[in-house]
Amino acid sequence: HDALPICSDICLICAGLGAGLLYLPAIVCVGYYFESKRAMATGIALSGSGIGAILFATVITAVSDVADWRMVCLGFGGMAAMLTVSEHCVHF
């Protein structure tokens, strides 16, 4: 029980790093591709992240009913890592 605060802190730090590495470049890239309607494109990209968060929570709930929570965290963490690496490889 003493390790729970440390684990939650590590999880929050990793989630923040992952969000920063995945979310921010995706929003910034919209500005590079759209010049005339940049505000509209950024608004659509930002609203897509909200819709994705709702869908992501629904999928995690459905998958956690079938699989162990450790496997769910490992699977979605691996998926986020692959998305982060692939996004940065494409843009650099």
TILO-548090 format. One record per atom (N, C-alpha, C, O): residue number from 1; x, y, z; residue in one letter. Coordinates in steps of 0.2 Angstrom, whole numbers. Layout:
N
+-----+-------+-------+-------+---+
:   k :     x :     y :     z : r :
+-----+-------+-------+-------+---+
: NUM :     X :     Y :     Z : A :
...
+-----+-------+-------+-------+---+
END
This chain:
92
+-----+-------+-------+-------+---+
:   k :     x :     y :     z : r :
+-----+-------+-------+-------+---+
:   1 :     4 :    -6 :     0 : H :
:   1 :     0 :     0 :     0 : H :
:   1 :     4 :     6 :     0 : H :
:   1 :     2 :    12 :    -2 : H :
:   2 :    11 :     6 :     2 : D :
:   2 :    15 :    11 :     2 : D :
:   2 :    17 :    13 :    -5 : D :
:   2 :    19 :    19 :    -6 : D :
:   3 :    17 :     9 :   -10 : A :
:   3 :    19 :    10 :   -17 : A :
:   3 :    14 :    13 :   -21 : A :
:   3 :    15 :    16 :   -26 : A :
:   4 :     7 :    13 :   -18 : L :
:   4 :     2 :    16 :   -22 : L :
:   4 :     3 :    24 :   -24 : L :
:   4 :     2 :    25 :   -30 : L :
:   5 :     5 :    28 :   -19 : P :
:   5 :     6 :    35 :   -21 : P :
:   5 :    12 :    36 :   -27 : P :
:   5 :    11 :    40 :   -31 : P :
:   6 :    17 :    32 :   -26 : I :
:   6 :    22 :    32 :   -31 : I :
:   6 :    20 :    30 :   -38 : I :
:   6 :    22 :    33 :   -43 : I :
:   7 :    16 :    24 :   -38 : C :
:   7 :    14 :    22 :   -44 : C :
:   7 :     9 :    27 :   -47 : C :
:   7 :     9 :    28 :   -53 : C :
:   8 :     5 :    30 :   -43 : S :
:   8 :     0 :    35 :   -46 : S :
:   8 :     4 :    41 :   -49 : S :
:   8 :     2 :    44 :   -54 : S :
:   9 :     9 :    43 :   -45 : D :
:   9 :    13 :    48 :   -48 : D :
:   9 :    17 :    47 :   -54 : D :
:   9 :    17 :    51 :   -59 : D :
:  10 :    19 :    41 :   -55 : I :
:  10 :    23 :    39 :   -61 : I :
:  10 :    18 :    38 :   -67 : I :
:  10 :    19 :    40 :   -72 : I :
:  11 :    12 :    36 :   -65 : C :
:  11 :     7 :    35 :   -70 : C :
:  11 :     5 :    42 :   -73 : C :
:  11 :     4 :    43 :   -79 : C :
:  12 :     4 :    47 :   -68 : L :
:  12 :     2 :    54 :   -70 : L :
:  12 :     8 :    57 :   -74 : L :
:  12 :     6 :    61 :   -79 : L :
:  13 :    14 :    56 :   -72 : I :
:  13 :    20 :    59 :   -76 : I :
:  13 :    20 :    56 :   -83 : I :
:  13 :    21 :    59 :   -88 : I :
:  14 :    19 :    49 :   -84 : C :
:  14 :    19 :    46 :   -90 : C :
:  14 :    13 :    48 :   -95 : C :
:  14 :    14 :    49 :  -101 : C :
:  15 :     7 :    49 :   -92 : A :
:  15 :     2 :    51 :   -95 : A :
:  15 :     3 :    58 :   -98 : A :
:  15 :     1 :    60 :  -104 : A :
:  16 :     6 :    62 :   -94 : G :
:  16 :     7 :    69 :   -96 : G :
:  16 :    12 :    70 :  -101 : G :
:  16 :    11 :    73 :  -106 : G :
:  17 :    17 :    65 :  -101 : L :
:  17 :    22 :    65 :  -106 : L :
:  17 :    19 :    62 :  -113 : L :
:  17 :    21 :    65 :  -118 : L :
:  18 :    15 :    57 :  -112 : G :
:  18 :    12 :    54 :  -118 : G :
:  18 :     8 :    59 :  -121 : G :
:  18 :     7 :    60 :  -127 : G :
:  19 :     4 :    63 :  -117 : A :
:  19 :    -1 :    68 :  -120 : A :
:  19 :     3 :    73 :  -123 : A :
:  19 :     1 :    76 :  -129 : A :
:  20 :     8 :    75 :  -120 : G :
:  20 :    12 :    81 :  -123 : G :
:  20 :    16 :    79 :  -130 : G :
:  20 :    17 :    82 :  -134 : G :
:  21 :    18 :    72 :  -130 : L :
:  21 :    22 :    70 :  -136 : L :
:  21 :    17 :    68 :  -142 : L :
:  21 :    19 :    68 :  -147 : L :
:  22 :    11 :    67 :  -140 : L :
:  22 :     6 :    64 :  -145 : L :
:  22 :     1 :    70 :  -147 : L :
:  22 :     0 :    71 :  -153 : L :
:  23 :    -1 :    74 :  -142 : Y :
:  23 :    -7 :    78 :  -143 : Y :
:  23 :    -4 :    85 :  -146 : Y :
:  23 :    -7 :    87 :  -151 : Y :
:  24 :     1 :    88 :  -143 : L :
:  24 :     4 :    94 :  -146 : L :
:  24 :     6 :    94 :  -153 : L :
:  24 :     4 :    98 :  -157 : L :
:  25 :    10 :    89 :  -155 : P :
:  25 :    12 :    89 :  -162 : P :
:  25 :     7 :    88 :  -167 : P :
:  25 :     7 :    91 :  -172 : P :
:  26 :     2 :    84 :  -165 : A :
:  26 :    -4 :    83 :  -169 : A :
:  26 :    -8 :    90 :  -171 : A :
:  26 :   -10 :    91 :  -176 : A :
:  27 :    -8 :    94 :  -165 : I :
:  27 :   -12 :   101 :  -166 : I :
:  27 :    -7 :   105 :  -170 : I :
:  27 :   -10 :   109 :  -174 : I :
:  28 :    -1 :   105 :  -169 : V :
:  28 :     4 :   110 :  -172 : V :
:  28 :     4 :   108 :  -180 : V :
:  28 :     5 :   113 :  -184 : V :
:  29 :     4 :   102 :  -181 : C :
:  29 :     4 :   100 :  -188 : C :
:  29 :    -1 :   102 :  -192 : C :
:  29 :    -1 :   104 :  -198 : C :
:  30 :    -7 :   103 :  -189 : V :
:  30 :   -13 :   106 :  -193 : V :
:  30 :   -11 :   113 :  -196 : V :
:  30 :   -13 :   115 :  -201 : V :
:  31 :    -8 :   117 :  -192 : G :
:  31 :    -6 :   124 :  -194 : G :
:  31 :    -1 :   124 :  -200 : G :
:  31 :    -1 :   129 :  -204 : G :
:  32 :     3 :   119 :  -200 : Y :
:  32 :     7 :   118 :  -206 : Y :
:  32 :     4 :   117 :  -213 : Y :
:  32 :     6 :   119 :  -218 : Y :
:  33 :    -2 :   113 :  -212 : Y :
:  33 :    -5 :   111 :  -219 : Y :
:  33 :   -10 :   116 :  -221 : Y :
:  33 :   -12 :   116 :  -227 : Y :
:  34 :   -13 :   119 :  -216 : F :
:  34 :   -19 :   124 :  -218 : F :
:  34 :   -17 :   131 :  -217 : F :
:  34 :   -15 :   133 :  -211 : F :
:  35 :   -17 :   135 :  -222 : E :
:  35 :   -15 :   142 :  -221 : E :
:  35 :   -21 :   147 :  -221 : E :
:  35 :   -21 :   151 :  -217 : E :
:  36 :   -26 :   145 :  -226 : S :
:  36 :   -31 :   150 :  -227 : S :
:  36 :   -37 :   149 :  -221 : S :
:  36 :   -39 :   154 :  -219 : S :
:  37 :   -38 :   143 :  -220 : K :
:  37 :   -43 :   141 :  -214 : K :
:  37 :   -40 :   138 :  -208 : K :
:  37 :   -42 :   133 :  -206 : K :
:  38 :   -35 :   141 :  -206 : R :
:  38 :   -31 :   138 :  -201 : R :
:  38 :   -35 :   137 :  -194 : R :
:  38 :   -35 :   132 :  -191 : R :
:  39 :   -39 :   142 :  -193 : A :
:  39 :   -43 :   142 :  -186 : A :
:  39 :   -48 :   137 :  -187 : A :
:  39 :   -49 :   133 :  -182 : A :
:  40 :   -51 :   136 :  -192 : M :
:  40 :   -56 :   131 :  -193 : M :
:  40 :   -53 :   124 :  -193 : M :
:  40 :   -56 :   119 :  -189 : M :
:  41 :   -48 :   123 :  -196 : A :
:  41 :   -44 :   116 :  -195 : A :
:  41 :   -42 :   114 :  -188 : A :
:  41 :   -43 :   109 :  -186 : A :
:  42 :   -39 :   119 :  -185 : T :
:  42 :   -37 :   118 :  -178 : T :
:  42 :   -43 :   117 :  -173 : T :
:  42 :   -43 :   112 :  -169 : T :
:  43 :   -49 :   120 :  -174 : G :
:  43 :   -55 :   119 :  -171 : G :
:  43 :   -57 :   112 :  -172 : G :
:  43 :   -60 :   108 :  -167 : G :
:  44 :   -57 :   109 :  -178 : I :
:  44 :   -59 :   103 :  -179 : I :
:  44 :   -55 :    98 :  -176 : I :
:  44 :   -57 :    92 :  -174 : I :
:  45 :   -48 :    99 :  -177 : A :
:  45 :   -43 :    94 :  -173 : A :
:  45 :   -44 :    94 :  -166 : A :
:  45 :   -44 :    89 :  -163 : A :
:  46 :   -46 :   100 :  -163 : L :
:  46 :   -47 :   100 :  -156 : L :
:  46 :   -53 :    96 :  -154 : L :
:  46 :   -53 :    93 :  -149 : L :
:  47 :   -58 :    97 :  -158 : S :
:  47 :   -65 :    94 :  -156 : S :
:  47 :   -64 :    86 :  -157 : S :
:  47 :   -67 :    82 :  -153 : S :
:  48 :   -60 :    84 :  -162 : G :
:  48 :   -59 :    77 :  -163 : G :
:  48 :   -55 :    74 :  -157 : G :
:  48 :   -56 :    68 :  -155 : G :
:  49 :   -51 :    78 :  -153 : S :
:  49 :   -48 :    75 :  -147 : S :
:  49 :   -53 :    74 :  -142 : S :
:  49 :   -52 :    69 :  -138 : S :
:  50 :   -58 :    78 :  -141 : G :
:  50 :   -63 :    77 :  -136 : G :
:  50 :   -67 :    71 :  -138 : G :
:  50 :   -69 :    67 :  -133 : G :
:  51 :   -69 :    70 :  -144 : I :
:  51 :   -73 :    64 :  -146 : I :
:  51 :   -69 :    58 :  -145 : I :
:  51 :   -72 :    53 :  -143 : I :
:  52 :   -63 :    58 :  -147 : G :
:  52 :   -58 :    53 :  -146 : G :
:  52 :   -58 :    51 :  -138 : G :
:  52 :   -57 :    45 :  -137 : G :
:  53 :   -57 :    56 :  -134 : A :
:  53 :   -57 :    54 :  -127 : A :
:  53 :   -63 :    50 :  -124 : A :
:  53 :   -63 :    46 :  -120 : A :
:  54 :   -69 :    52 :  -127 : I :
:  54 :   -75 :    49 :  -125 : I :
:  54 :   -75 :    42 :  -128 : I :
:  54 :   -77 :    37 :  -124 : I :
:  55 :   -73 :    41 :  -134 : L :
:  55 :   -73 :    34 :  -137 : L :
:  55 :   -68 :    30 :  -133 : L :
:  55 :   -69 :    24 :  -132 : L :
:  56 :   -62 :    33 :  -132 : F :
:  56 :   -57 :    29 :  -128 : F :
:  56 :   -59 :    27 :  -121 : F :
:  56 :   -58 :    21 :  -120 : F :
:  57 :   -63 :    31 :  -118 : A :
:  57 :   -65 :    28 :  -111 : A :
:  57 :   -70 :    23 :  -112 : A :
:  57 :   -70 :    18 :  -108 : A :
:  58 :   -74 :    23 :  -117 : T :
:  58 :   -79 :    18 :  -118 : T :
:  58 :   -76 :    11 :  -120 : T :
:  58 :   -78 :     6 :  -118 : T :
:  59 :   -71 :    12 :  -125 : V :
:  59 :   -67 :     6 :  -127 : V :
:  59 :   -63 :     3 :  -121 : V :
:  59 :   -63 :    -3 :  -120 : V :
:  60 :   -60 :     7 :  -117 : I :
:  60 :   -57 :     4 :  -111 : I :
:  60 :   -61 :     1 :  -106 : I :
:  60 :   -60 :    -5 :  -104 : I :
:  61 :   -67 :     3 :  -105 : T :
:  61 :   -72 :     0 :  -101 : T :
:  61 :   -74 :    -7 :  -104 : T :
:  61 :   -75 :   -12 :  -100 : T :
:  62 :   -76 :    -7 :  -110 : A :
:  62 :   -78 :   -13 :  -113 : A :
:  62 :   -72 :   -18 :  -113 : A :
:  62 :   -73 :   -24 :  -112 : A :
:  63 :   -66 :   -16 :  -114 : V :
:  63 :   -60 :   -21 :  -115 : V :
:  63 :   -59 :   -23 :  -107 : V :
:  63 :   -57 :   -29 :  -107 : V :
:  64 :   -59 :   -19 :  -103 : S :
:  64 :   -58 :   -21 :   -96 : S :
:  64 :   -63 :   -26 :   -93 : S :
:  64 :   -61 :   -29 :   -88 : S :
:  65 :   -69 :   -26 :   -96 : D :
:  65 :   -74 :   -31 :   -94 : D :
:  65 :   -71 :   -38 :   -96 : D :
:  65 :   -73 :   -43 :   -93 : D :
:  66 :   -68 :   -39 :  -101 : V :
:  66 :   -65 :   -45 :  -104 : V :
:  66 :   -59 :   -47 :  -102 : V :
:  66 :   -57 :   -53 :  -100 : V :
:  67 :   -54 :   -42 :  -101 : A :
:  67 :   -47 :   -44 :  -100 : A :
:  67 :   -45 :   -41 :   -93 : A :
:  67 :   -49 :   -37 :   -90 : A :
:  68 :   -40 :   -43 :   -90 : D :
:  68 :   -37 :   -41 :   -84 : D :
:  68 :   -35 :   -33 :   -85 : D :
:  68 :   -33 :   -31 :   -90 : D :
:  69 :   -35 :   -29 :   -79 : W :
:  69 :   -34 :   -22 :   -80 : W :
:  69 :   -26 :   -21 :   -81 : W :
:  69 :   -25 :   -16 :   -85 : W :
:  70 :   -22 :   -26 :   -79 : R :
:  70 :   -15 :   -25 :   -81 : R :
:  70 :   -14 :   -26 :   -88 : R :
:  70 :   -10 :   -22 :   -91 : R :
:  71 :   -17 :   -30 :   -91 : M :
:  71 :   -16 :   -31 :   -99 : M :
:  71 :   -19 :   -26 :  -103 : M :
:  71 :   -17 :   -24 :  -108 : M :
:  72 :   -25 :   -23 :  -100 : V :
:  72 :   -28 :   -17 :  -103 : V :
:  72 :   -23 :   -11 :  -103 : V :
:  72 :   -22 :    -8 :  -108 : V :
:  73 :   -20 :   -10 :   -97 : C :
:  73 :   -15 :    -4 :   -97 : C :
:  73 :    -9 :    -6 :  -101 : C :
:  73 :    -7 :    -1 :  -104 : C :
:  74 :    -7 :   -12 :  -101 : L :
:  74 :    -1 :   -13 :  -105 : L :
:  74 :    -3 :   -13 :  -113 : L :
:  74 :     1 :   -10 :  -117 : L :
:  75 :    -8 :   -15 :  -115 : G :
:  75 :   -10 :   -14 :  -122 : G :
:  75 :   -11 :    -7 :  -124 : G :
:  75 :    -9 :    -5 :  -129 : G :
:  76 :   -15 :    -3 :  -120 : F :
:  76 :   -16 :     4 :  -122 : F :
:  76 :   -10 :     8 :  -121 : F :
:  76 :    -9 :    13 :  -125 : F :
:  77 :    -6 :     6 :  -117 : G :
:  77 :     1 :    10 :  -116 : G :
:  77 :     5 :     8 :  -122 : G :
:  77 :     9 :    13 :  -125 : G :
:  78 :     5 :     2 :  -124 : G :
:  78 :     9 :     0 :  -130 : G :
:  78 :     7 :     4 :  -136 : G :
:  78 :    10 :     6 :  -141 : G :
:  79 :     0 :     4 :  -137 : M :
:  79 :    -3 :     7 :  -143 : M :
:  79 :    -1 :    15 :  -143 : M :
:  79 :     0 :    17 :  -148 : M :
:  80 :    -1 :    18 :  -137 : A :
:  80 :     0 :    25 :  -137 : A :
:  80 :     8 :    26 :  -138 : A :
:  80 :    10 :    31 :  -142 : A :
:  81 :    12 :    21 :  -136 : A :
:  81 :    19 :    22 :  -138 : A :
:  81 :    20 :    21 :  -145 : A :
:  81 :    24 :    25 :  -148 : A :
:  82 :    17 :    16 :  -148 : M :
:  82 :    18 :    16 :  -156 : M :
:  82 :    15 :    22 :  -159 : M :
:  82 :    18 :    24 :  -164 : M :
:  83 :    10 :    25 :  -157 : L :
:  83 :     7 :    31 :  -160 : L :
:  83 :    12 :    36 :  -160 : L :
:  83 :    13 :    40 :  -164 : L :
:  84 :    15 :    37 :  -154 : T :
:  84 :    20 :    43 :  -153 : T :
:  84 :    26 :    42 :  -157 : T :
:  84 :    28 :    47 :  -160 : T :
:  85 :    28 :    36 :  -157 : V :
:  85 :    34 :    35 :  -161 : V :
:  85 :    33 :    35 :  -169 : V :
:  85 :    37 :    38 :  -172 : V :
:  86 :    27 :    33 :  -171 : S :
:  86 :    26 :    33 :  -178 : S :
:  86 :    24 :    40 :  -180 : S :
:  86 :    26 :    42 :  -186 : S :
:  87 :    21 :    44 :  -176 : E :
:  87 :    20 :    51 :  -177 : E :
:  87 :    26 :    55 :  -178 : E :
:  87 :    27 :    59 :  -183 : E :
:  88 :    31 :    54 :  -174 : H :
:  88 :    37 :    58 :  -174 : H :
:  88 :    41 :    56 :  -179 : H :
:  88 :    45 :    60 :  -182 : H :
:  89 :    41 :    49 :  -181 : C :
:  89 :    45 :    47 :  -187 : C :
:  89 :    42 :    50 :  -194 : C :
:  89 :    46 :    51 :  -198 : C :
:  90 :    36 :    51 :  -194 : V :
:  90 :    33 :    54 :  -200 : V :
:  90 :    35 :    61 :  -201 : V :
:  90 :    36 :    63 :  -207 : V :
:  91 :    35 :    65 :  -196 : H :
:  91 :    36 :    72 :  -196 : H :
:  91 :    43 :    74 :  -196 : H :
:  91 :    44 :    80 :  -197 : H :
:  92 :    48 :    70 :  -195 : F :
:  92 :    54 :    72 :  -195 : F :
:  92 :    58 :    69 :  -200 : F :
:  92 :    64 :    70 :  -201 : F :
+-----+-------+-------+-------+---+
END
